[in-house]
Amino acid sequence: MLNLSIPDHVIPIRAKVLDFIEREIYPVENNSIKRPPKAGGV
């Protein structure tokens, strides 16, 4: 059986990474998805 539990020493690092992704990556991703493409190409 595959064990996918996260070791205790990794939990704080994982929390920091998830926080960074939510603060820095998701807003940029959401803005690029909501913005319609410019007329006339690039």
Residue frames relative to the residue before (quaternion, step in Angstrom):
aa qw qx qy qz dx dy dz
M 1.0000 0.0000 0.0000 0.0000 0.00 0.00 0.00
L 0.4366 -0.7027 0.5094 0.2368 3.56 -1.02 0.85
N 0.2149 -0.7778 0.5810 0.1062 3.56 -0.83 1.02
L 0.0796 -0.8297 0.5525 0.0031 3.59 -0.46 1.21
S 0.3607 0.7362 -0.5045 0.2709 3.59 1.17 0.36
I 0.4033 -0.7069 0.5350 0.2268 3.55 -1.13 0.72
P 0.4499 -0.6898 0.4906 0.2847 3.60 -0.77 0.98
D 0.6325 -0.5780 0.3690 0.3600 3.57 -1.09 0.74
H 0.6838 0.4985 -0.3088 0.4343 3.60 0.93 -0.79
V 0.6518 0.5124 -0.3157 0.4615 3.61 1.21 -0.29
I 0.5233 0.6861 -0.3976 0.3121 3.59 1.13 -0.58
P 0.6810 0.4674 -0.3303 0.4568 3.70 0.78 -0.79
I 0.6429 0.5104 -0.3255 0.4692 3.60 1.01 -0.77
R 0.6392 0.5272 -0.3154 0.4627 3.57 0.97 -0.88
A 0.6412 0.5243 -0.3233 0.4576 3.58 0.97 -0.82
K 0.6537 0.5056 -0.3141 0.4673 3.60 0.98 -0.82
V 0.6536 0.5108 -0.3120 0.4632 3.57 0.97 -0.85
L 0.6639 0.4961 -0.3073 0.4675 3.59 0.90 -0.88
D 0.6308 0.5256 -0.3280 0.4671 3.59 1.03 -0.78
F 0.6450 0.5197 -0.3121 0.4652 3.58 0.96 -0.89
I 0.6593 0.5092 -0.3113 0.4574 3.58 0.89 -0.92
E 0.6773 0.4929 -0.2981 0.4577 3.58 0.90 -0.88
R 0.7052 0.4564 -0.2696 0.4709 3.61 1.01 -0.76
E 0.8136 0.3308 -0.1309 0.4599 3.58 0.81 -1.02
I 0.7514 0.4134 -0.2228 0.4634 3.60 0.91 -0.81
Y 0.6888 0.5071 -0.3007 0.4219 3.59 0.73 -1.02
P 0.6506 0.5023 -0.3573 0.4436 3.69 0.82 -0.73
V 0.6516 0.5021 -0.3177 0.4716 3.61 0.95 -0.81
E 0.6467 0.5212 -0.3090 0.4634 3.54 0.98 -0.89
N 0.6666 0.5004 -0.3032 0.4619 3.60 0.90 -0.89
N 0.6522 0.5146 -0.3204 0.4552 3.60 0.95 -0.82
S 0.6823 0.4831 -0.3005 0.4592 3.58 0.93 -0.82
I 0.6448 0.5089 -0.3258 0.4680 3.60 1.10 -0.59
K 0.6975 0.4894 -0.2750 0.4453 3.62 0.92 -0.89
R 0.6492 0.5379 -0.3213 0.4312 3.58 1.06 -0.73
P 0.3752 -0.7242 0.5231 0.2473 3.64 -0.71 0.98
P 0.5782 -0.5870 0.4200 0.3804 3.61 -1.08 0.55
K 0.5342 -0.6276 0.4630 0.3262 3.56 -1.13 0.70
A 0.4989 -0.6403 0.4934 0.3124 3.56 -1.08 0.74
G 0.7738 0.3444 -0.2463 0.4712 3.58 -0.97 0.76
G 0.6920 -0.4997 0.2857 0.4357 3.60 1.12 0.41
V 0.8420 -0.1699 0.1430 0.4917 3.51 -1.19 -0.73
